[in-house]
Amino acid sequence: MKFLGTPLALAAVLALSAPLASQAQEIKAATETKPSSKYGDMSVVTQDQLNRAATDSSNFLQTNGDYRQQRFYPNRQINASNVAKLRPAWIFQTEIKESLETSPIVVNGVMFVTTSFSQVYALDARTGEEMWHFTPKMGPITTFCCGPNNRGVAVSGNLVYMATLDSQLIALDAKTGKVVWKTEIADPEDGYSETMAPTVVKGKVLIGTNGGEYGIKGFVKAYDALTGKLVWTFNTVPDKSIGVWAEKDPTGRVLHRDIAAEKAQLAKTGDPSKTLGGGVWQNPAVDLDTNRIYFVVGNPSPDLDGAQRPGDNLYTDSLVSLDLDTGKYVCHFQYVPHDVWDLDAVSPPVITNVADKDGKPIKGILHAGKTGHVYVHDAKDCSLIRYSEAMVPQENMWVLPTKEGARMLPGANGGVEWSPIATNPSLGLAYAINLHQPMTYQVQSSAYPSGKLWLGGAFKVIPTEEQWGNVTAVDYNTGKIRWQVKTPQPMIGGILATAGGLVFTGEGNGEFKAYDAENGSVLWHFQAGAGVNAPPSSYAIEGKQYIVVGAGGNTQLDYKRGNSIIAFTVD
């Protein structure tokens, strides 16, 4: 989860966050507009509604559609035969012109969206009119990675939940936007921040943490949804983080580790767990049948200098499963032991039925990696069933970073970055958007800077080599790529599949497109005027289906900024 270019380029973007934060502070405080004059009337969201979100063809109740995170919307009114008639129904512009990564949540005609500076807007989902607007009071926080961002809210009961850049968890009254409770998740002065959307399930608010680039110790926490009191904490970096001294990745490729040197470092300095990173960037998938959650953990810290952190660095770069009630560990699978390339696990996992190695249907977990593979796991024990064909070029895999800089593909942004994938269970396909950015990896040792940026080197885009992206459909029962469409720029943001046989996703150049889910044909496109780098959502009002997406660009890839939430429908 990084910026492109040199440490100086990264420092320059981070420096921009101070005036941007000031811009956010100057925005007016939360305001109220009586919702009675609007179409929507936010009703109480029950646990049963959240449980059944995957079959709800009117609302979009969770960040990735439902607890399984399939991003498959069951409404088929907009389909391959009429999508060419899709047109803007309304456009709402926020007060912040900066990267947009929010997934719009829609409840009974009310839409909730967030800005990169942790503001929340409640909108009339039929017209785009503002109902209320909340702006949190934040300090001049500059420790967040990859630009200011917020990926959205969670809803439950009569509350709306959001995490802020300065690591607060806030519950708002859904009708007024008034603060009901708030709590500090972690101290931002220690390098912690929040950009992910919360998940609410069975009376608990689940939230992870950012900060893997700042020497933090990562975690996932559960809070009481009514009071904000802490229920449990799971540290994504255990006190014993060494692991098994793995010499190969899950595909069998050699990692080129100097195990002897690592063991000597361990004897000298001990387990590095206290500053090992391991942030959690995206929502967990929730298995209601087994009462378990599944999430992926980000990179170790410092990113590129492995000499200071001997061992496999558990549970960084891993899929992890916990018991929902207690937060107790159940199982894990590590994708990149002792990662020194920043190819961490960031795209949210998906629960779906898959074919096991014998072709029998079982409950599985999908994760699209920055390595360029879609990994397919057995949900029971996190074990790997298969991995897909590479969706992007892989060259010199696991060559070690050097002082001069060593070239390896994929570059540090992926593969699949934080972008959530979508699935179409009836087709057995997973849809992913990818980046191709050739980079060199440079290592430069530095001491732990106490809550400050700690990369341990740099990854640099090679300016003479072409960058591009793609949209890829993977058959997760075989690992084969079904179809692939190349895009002129690296892809980041997210994707949505629908029962209408469509796949929606946007590009950094402002293009928002609909693809045929079976063959990848482009069936419709719209120029949004700013990078469409947010995951789309869908909903219906009075029998009319809408597609909605944010167009605000992306700081990480420096795509054109904007401030638009655009809803589309068919006449």
C-alpha positions in Angstrom: 0.0 0.0 0.0 2.5 2.6 -1.1 3.1 5.7 -3.2 5.2 5.4 -6.4 8.7 6.7 -6.9 11.4 7.7 -4.6 11.3 8.3 -0.8 11.5 12.0 -1.7 8.3 11.6 -3.7 6.7 9.8 -0.9 7.8 12.5 1.6 6.4 15.2 -0.7 3.0 13.6 -0.8 3.0 13.1 2.9 3.9 16.7 3.4 0.9 17.7 1.4 -1.3 16.0 4.0 -0.8 18.8 6.5 -2.4 21.5 4.3 -5.0 19.0 3.1 -5.9 18.3 6.7 -6.2 22.0 7.4 -8.6 22.2 4.4 -10.7 19.5 6.1 -10.6 21.4 9.4 -12.0 24.5 7.8 -15.1 22.8 6.5 -18.2 23.6 8.5 -19.1 21.4 11.4 -21.8 18.7 11.1 -25.2 20.1 9.9 -28.6 18.6 9.9 -31.4 18.7 7.3 -34.8 17.2 8.3 -35.0 14.0 6.2 -38.8 14.3 6.1 -38.5 16.5 3.0 -36.4 13.8 1.2 -37.3 10.5 -0.2 -35.3 8.3 2.1 -36.2 7.5 5.7 -33.4 5.5 7.3 -35.0 2.6 9.1 -33.5 0.4 11.8 -31.1 -2.1 10.2 -31.6 -5.5 11.9 -29.0 -8.2 12.2 -31.4 -10.4 10.1 -31.2 -7.8 7.3 -27.5 -7.7 7.4 -27.4 -11.5 7.4 -29.6 -11.5 4.2 -27.8 -8.7 2.4 -26.6 -10.9 -0.4 -30.3 -11.4 -1.5 -31.4 -7.8 -1.0 -32.1 -6.3 -4.4 -33.0 -2.9 -3.1 -30.3 -2.0 -0.6 -26.5 -2.1 -0.4 -25.9 -2.7 3.2 -22.3 -3.6 3.5 -19.0 -2.4 2.1 -18.5 -5.4 -0.1 -22.2 -6.2 -0.5 -22.6 -8.9 2.2 -20.7 -10.7 4.9 -19.2 -13.1 2.4 -17.9 -10.0 0.4 -18.8 -11.5 -2.9 -19.7 -8.1 -4.4 -22.4 -9.8 -6.4 -25.6 -7.7 -6.6 -28.8 -9.8 -7.2 -30.8 -7.3 -9.2 -30.9 -8.0 -12.9 -33.0 -5.0 -14.1 -29.8 -3.4 -15.6 -28.5 -6.1 -17.9 -26.5 -6.8 -21.0 -29.5 -6.0 -23.2 -30.1 -2.5 -21.9 -26.9 -1.3 -20.2 -26.1 0.8 -23.3 -28.9 3.1 -22.2 -27.4 3.7 -18.8 -27.2 7.4 -18.0 -26.4 9.7 -15.0 -29.5 10.0 -12.7 -27.7 12.5 -10.4 -24.3 13.8 -9.4 -23.4 14.9 -5.9 -20.2 16.8 -5.2 -18.6 16.7 -1.8 -16.6 19.6 -0.3 -13.3 17.8 -0.6 -11.6 17.4 -4.0 -9.3 14.5 -3.1 -9.1 10.8 -3.7 -12.4 8.9 -3.3 -12.4 5.2 -2.2 -15.8 5.1 -0.5 -18.2 2.2 -1.2 -21.7 3.8 -1.0 -24.0 2.2 1.5 -27.8 2.4 0.8 -30.5 1.8 3.3 -34.2 2.3 2.4 -33.4 5.2 0.1 -30.7 6.8 2.2 -27.1 6.7 0.9 -24.0 7.1 3.1 -20.7 8.1 1.6 -17.4 9.3 3.0 -14.6 11.6 1.9 -10.9 11.1 2.2 -10.9 13.2 5.3 -13.4 11.0 7.2 -16.5 13.1 6.5 -19.8 11.4 6.2 -22.7 12.5 4.0 -26.2 11.2 4.1 -27.9 11.6 0.7 -31.3 11.0 -0.8 -30.5 8.1 -3.0 -33.2 9.0 -5.5 -32.0 12.6 -6.1 -28.6 12.9 -4.6 -29.7 15.7 -2.3 -27.8 16.1 0.9 -29.7 15.2 4.1 -26.9 15.7 6.6 -23.2 16.1 6.7 -20.8 15.2 9.5 -17.2 16.4 9.8 -15.1 15.0 12.7 -12.7 17.1 14.6 -9.2 15.8 13.9 -5.7 16.9 14.7 -3.0 17.7 12.1 -2.3 14.0 11.5 0.3 13.3 8.8 1.3 9.7 9.6 -1.2 7.9 7.3 0.1 5.9 4.4 -0.8 6.3 0.7 -2.7 9.5 0.9 -5.8 10.6 2.9 -8.6 8.0 2.3 -11.7 6.6 3.8 -13.4 3.5 2.4 -16.9 4.0 3.9 -19.2 3.3 6.8 -21.1 0.4 8.4 -24.7 0.5 9.4 -26.6 -1.4 12.1 -29.6 -0.6 14.2 -30.1 3.2 14.0 -26.4 3.9 13.9 -23.7 4.7 11.3 -20.1 3.7 12.1 -17.0 5.2 10.7 -13.2 5.2 11.5 -11.1 8.4 11.1 -7.7 9.2 9.8 -6.6 10.0 13.4 -7.7 6.5 14.5 -11.0 7.2 16.2 -14.1 5.0 15.9 -17.3 7.0 15.8 -21.0 6.0 16.0 -23.5 8.5 14.5 -27.2 8.7 14.7 -28.3 7.7 11.2 -31.2 10.2 11.0 -29.3 13.3 12.2 -25.5 12.7 12.0 -25.1 13.5 15.7 -22.3 11.7 17.5 -23.6 8.9 19.8 -20.2 7.7 21.0 -16.6 7.7 19.9 -13.5 6.0 21.1 -9.8 6.1 20.3 -8.7 2.9 18.5 -4.9 3.6 18.9 -2.6 6.6 19.3 -1.9 8.3 16.0 1.4 9.6 17.4 2.6 6.1 17.4 2.0 5.7 13.7 -1.6 4.3 13.7 -4.3 5.5 11.3 -7.6 4.3 9.9 -8.8 4.3 6.3 -10.9 1.0 6.3 -14.6 0.8 6.7 -15.8 -1.0 9.9 -17.8 -4.2 9.8 -20.8 -4.6 12.2 -22.0 -8.1 13.1 -23.8 -9.6 16.1 -23.4 -6.5 18.3 -19.7 -6.0 17.5 -17.9 -3.4 15.4 -14.8 -4.9 13.8 -11.9 -2.7 12.8 -8.3 -3.3 11.9 -5.5 -0.7 11.7 -3.2 1.0 9.2 0.4 1.8 9.9 2.5 -1.0 8.6 4.9 1.6 7.2 5.4 3.1 10.7 6.7 0.3 12.9 3.4 -0.3 14.6 2.1 -3.6 16.0 -1.0 -4.5 14.0 -4.3 -5.7 15.3 -8.0 -6.3 14.7 -10.3 -5.1 17.5 -14.0 -5.7 18.3 -16.1 -3.0 20.0 -19.5 -3.1 21.5 -21.8 -1.6 18.9 -24.0 0.2 21.4 -21.4 1.5 23.8 -18.1 1.6 22.0 -16.4 -0.5 24.8 -13.6 -2.8 23.7 -14.6 -6.4 23.6 -11.5 -8.2 22.3 -8.1 -7.5 20.5 -6.2 -9.8 18.3 -2.6 -8.8 17.6 -1.8 -9.6 13.9 1.8 -9.9 15.0 2.2 -12.5 17.8 4.9 -12.2 20.4 6.5 -15.2 18.8 6.6 -14.1 15.1 9.5 -16.2 13.8 7.5 -19.0 12.2 9.1 -22.0 10.4 11.9 -20.2 8.5 10.1 -20.8 5.1 12.5 -21.0 2.2 9.8 -21.0 -0.6 6.6 -19.2 -1.4 3.3 -21.1 -1.8 4.0 -21.6 -5.5 7.3 -23.3 -4.8 9.6 -20.5 -5.8 12.7 -19.9 -3.7 12.7 -16.7 -1.6 16.5 -16.4 -1.5 16.6 -15.8 2.3 19.8 -16.0 4.2 18.4 -18.1 7.1 21.8 -18.3 8.9 22.1 -14.5 8.9 18.5 -14.1 10.2 19.1 -16.6 13.0 22.3 -14.7 14.0 20.2 -11.5 14.0 17.6 -13.1 16.2 20.2 -14.2 18.7 21.5 -10.7 18.8 18.3 -8.6 19.0 15.5 -11.0 19.8 12.0 -11.2 18.2 11.1 -8.1 16.3 7.3 -8.4 17.0 6.9 -5.0 18.8 7.6 -3.0 15.7 6.8 -5.5 13.0 3.8 -3.7 11.3 1.0 -6.0 10.1 -1.8 -3.6 9.4 -5.2 -4.7 8.2 -6.4 -2.5 5.3 -9.8 -4.0 4.4 -12.9 -5.6 5.9 -13.0 -9.2 7.2 -15.3 -11.7 5.6 -17.8 -13.2 8.1 -18.9 -16.8 8.1 -22.2 -16.8 10.0 -22.5 -20.6 9.9 -19.2 -21.2 11.7 -19.0 -17.9 13.6 -15.6 -17.1 12.2 -14.1 -14.2 10.4 -11.4 -14.1 7.7 -9.1 -11.2 7.0 -5.7 -10.5 5.4 -2.7 -8.8 7.0 -0.4 -6.3 5.4 3.4 -5.9 5.1 6.0 -6.2 7.8 8.0 -3.1 8.9 10.4 -1.8 7.8 9.1 -2.7 4.3 12.2 -3.5 2.4 14.9 -4.1 5.0 14.5 -7.7 6.2 17.8 -7.7 8.1 16.2 -6.0 11.1 13.3 -8.5 11.4 14.5 -12.1 11.3 12.0 -14.9 10.8 8.8 -15.4 8.7 7.3 -12.3 10.4 4.0 -13.8 11.3 1.2 -13.0 10.6 2.2 -10.4 8.0 1.2 -11.1 4.4 -1.3 -13.7 5.6 -4.9 -14.9 5.5 -6.0 -15.2 9.2 -9.2 -16.7 10.7 -10.5 -15.9 14.2 -13.5 -16.9 16.3 -16.0 -14.0 16.1 -17.1 -14.1 19.7 -13.6 -14.3 21.4 -11.1 -13.1 18.8 -9.1 -16.3 19.3 -6.9 -17.6 16.5 -8.2 -20.5 14.4 -5.8 -20.7 11.4 -3.7 -18.8 9.0 -1.9 -19.1 5.7 1.2 -16.9 4.8 1.6 -15.8 1.2 5.0 -14.2 1.4 7.2 -15.2 4.4 9.7 -12.5 5.3 8.4 -10.1 2.7 11.0 -7.6 1.5 9.1 -6.5 -1.6 6.0 -5.0 -0.1 3.8 -7.5 -1.8 1.5 -7.7 1.1 -2.1 -9.1 1.4 -4.6 -6.2 1.1 -7.6 -7.1 -1.1 -10.4 -8.3 1.1 -11.1 -12.1 1.2 -14.2 -13.6 -0.2 -16.2 -16.6 1.1 -17.8 -18.8 -1.7 -18.2 -22.4 -2.6 -15.2 -23.8 -4.5 -14.1 -27.1 -5.9 -11.5 -28.8 -3.8 -8.5 -30.7 -5.2 -10.7 -33.7 -6.0 -13.4 -31.5 -7.6 -15.8 -31.7 -4.7 -17.7 -28.6 -3.6 -16.5 -27.1 -0.3 -16.7 -23.7 1.4 -13.6 -21.8 0.3 -11.9 -18.4 0.7 -10.6 -16.4 -2.2 -7.9 -13.7 -2.0 -6.4 -11.8 -4.9 -2.8 -11.0 -4.2 -0.4 -8.3 -5.1 1.7 -11.2 -6.5 -0.8 -11.4 -9.3 -2.5 -14.7 -8.3 -6.0 -15.4 -7.0 -5.5 -17.8 -4.1 -8.2 -20.4 -3.3 -8.3 -21.8 0.3 -10.2 -24.3 2.3 -12.3 -22.3 4.8 -12.0 -25.0 7.4 -8.2 -24.8 8.0 -7.0 -21.9 5.7 -5.0 -24.4 3.6 -4.3 -23.6 0.0 -6.2 -25.5 -2.6 -4.9 -23.8 -5.7 -3.6 -20.5 -7.1 -4.6 -19.0 -10.4 -2.5 -18.4 -13.5 -0.6 -15.1 -13.1 -2.7 -12.1 -14.0 0.3 -9.9 -14.6 3.9 -10.5 -15.7 6.2 -12.0 -13.1 9.9 -11.6 -13.7 12.9 -12.2 -11.4 10.5 -13.2 -8.7 11.9 -12.8 -5.2 15.2 -11.3 -6.3 16.5 -9.5 -3.2 16.5 -5.7 -3.0 20.0 -4.1 -3.3 21.6 -0.8 -2.5 21.6 0.0 -6.2 18.1 -1.3 -6.9 17.0 -4.7 -8.2 14.3 -5.1 -10.9 11.4 -7.5 -10.1 7.9 -7.9 -11.3 5.3 -7.4 -10.0 6.1 -3.9 -8.6 5.2 -3.0 -5.0 1.7 -1.9 -5.9 0.7 -5.3 -7.4 -1.0 -7.3 -9.0 -4.1 -6.6 -7.1 -3.7 -3.8 -4.7 -6.3 -3.0 -2.0 -9.0 -3.2 -4.7 -11.8 -5.6 -3.7 -12.7 -8.3 -6.2 -16.2 -9.4 -7.2 -17.5 -12.9 -7.9 -20.3 -14.4 -10.0 -21.1 -17.7 -8.2 -23.3 -19.0 -11.1 -20.3 -18.7 -13.5 -17.7 -19.7 -11.0 -15.7 -16.5 -11.8 -13.8 -14.0 -9.7 -13.2 -10.6 -11.3 -10.0 -8.7 -10.4 -8.4 -5.4 -11.5 -4.6 -5.4 -11.7 -1.6 -3.1 -12.0 1.5 -3.6 -14.1 4.3 -1.2 -12.9 7.9 -2.4 -13.4 9.9 -1.3 -10.4 13.3 -1.6 -8.8 13.7 -2.5 -5.1 16.3 -0.7 -3.1 17.3 -1.4 0.4 18.7 1.1 2.9 18.9 0.2 6.5 17.7 2.8 9.1 16.9 2.6 12.8 13.3 2.5 14.1 12.1 6.2 14.0 9.4 5.9 16.6 6.1 6.3 14.8 7.5 7.8 11.7 7.8 6.5 8.2 10.1 3.4 8.1 10.4 1.9 4.6 14.0 0.7 4.9 14.6 1.6 1.3 12.6 2.5 -1.8 10.7 1.0 -4.7 11.0 3.0 -7.8 8.9 2.9 -11.0 11.1 2.4 -14.1 10.2 5.3 -16.3 11.4 3.7 -19.5 9.0 0.7 -19.2 5.3 0.7 -20.0 2.7 0.8 -17.2 -0.8 -0.6 -17.8 -3.6 -2.5 -16.1 -6.2 -5.1 -16.8 -9.6 -6.5 -15.8 -9.3 -10.3 -15.4 -11.9 -13.0 -14.9 -10.5 -16.1 -13.2 -12.2 -19.5 -12.9 -11.6 -20.2 -9.3 -12.5 -23.8 -9.6 -9.6 -24.4 -12.0 -7.3 -21.4 -11.6 -7.5 -20.7 -15.3 -8.0 -17.1 -16.7 -11.3 -17.1 -18.5 -10.9 -13.6 -20.1 -8.7 -10.5 -19.7 -9.0 -6.9 -20.9 -6.0 -4.6 -20.9 -6.4 -1.0 -19.8 -4.1 1.9 -20.6 -3.3 2.7 -17.0 -2.7 0.6 -13.9 -6.1 -0.3 -12.2 -7.0 0.5 -8.6 -10.4 0.9 -7.0 -12.7 -2.1 -7.0 -15.3 -4.0 -9.0 -18.9 -5.0 -8.9 -20.7 -8.0 -10.6 -24.5 -8.2 -11.0 -27.1 -10.8 -11.7 -27.7 -8.9 -15.0 -24.6 -10.5 -16.4 -22.5 -7.4 -16.0 -19.2 -6.3 -14.3 -18.6 -2.6 -13.5 -15.3 -1.0 -12.7 -13.5 2.3 -13.4 -10.1 3.6 -14.5 -7.7 6.4 -13.5 -8.4 8.2 -16.7 -12.1 8.8 -15.7 -13.6 6.0 -17.7 -16.3 4.0 -15.9 -17.2 0.8 -17.8 -19.6 -2.1 -17.9 -18.3 -5.5 -19.2 -20.0 -8.6 -20.2 -19.5 -11.0 -17.3 -19.0 -14.0 -19.5 -16.6 -12.7 -22.1 -15.3 -9.3 -21.1 -16.8 -7.3 -24.0 -17.2 -3.6 -23.1 -20.9 -2.9 -23.3 -21.0 0.7 -22.0 -18.7 3.5 -20.8 -19.0 6.9 -19.3 -16.3 9.6 -18.8 -16.6 10.9 -15.2 -14.0 13.7 -15.4 -11.8 12.3 -12.6 -10.3 9.0 -11.8 -12.9 6.3 -11.0 -10.9 4.6 -8.3 -13.6 3.5 -5.9 -15.7 0.3 -5.7 -19.1 0.6 -7.3 -22.4 -0.2 -5.5 -25.9 -0.8 -6.6 -29.4 -0.3 -5.2 -33.1 0.1 -6.3 -35.8 2.7 -5.4 -39.4 2.2 -6.4 -38.5 -0.6 -8.7 -35.7 1.2 -10.5 -32.1 -0.1 -10.2 -29.2 2.3 -9.9 -25.4 1.9 -10.2 -23.4 4.3 -8.1 -19.6 5.1 -7.9 -17.3 7.8 -6.6 -15.1 9.7 -9.0 -12.3 11.4 -7.1 -9.1 9.9 -8.4 -6.3 8.4 -6.3 -3.4 9.8 -4.4 -1.4 6.6 -4.6 -1.2 6.6 -8.4 -1.7 10.3 -8.8 -4.9 10.0 -10.8 -7.0 13.1 -11.5 -8.8 14.3 -8.4 -12.5 15.0 -8.1 -15.3 15.1 -5.7 -18.3 13.4 -7.4 -20.7 10.7 -6.4 -22.4 9.6 -9.6 -25.6 7.5 -9.7 -26.7 5.9 -13.0 -29.9 4.3 -14.2 -31.7 3.2 -17.3 -34.8 5.2 -18.5 
